[in-house]
């Protein structure tokens, strides 16, 4: 059973602080730190499939609006 289920909140708090400290040590460990920095090619491989399908229609709409603003208004 966990300390929270037993109602021992001070014990649960101590365990929570200990877990947070251990996670911080693990996060900044030298063997993990090198994994936080990715080459640009990897970033492109991740972000291009996400943003191109949305970005192209948005850019085309912006270009269309700019053209419409630059052309003289048509009178009816």
RAPE-V312239 format. One record per pair of residues at least 6 apart in sequence whose C-alpha atoms are under 8 Angstrom apart, sorted by the first residue. I is the first residue (numbers start at 1). J is the second residue. Records with the same first field share a line. If there is no record, write none. Layout:
I = J, J
This chain:
2 = 12
3 = 9, 11, 12
4 = 12
26 = 32
27 = 33
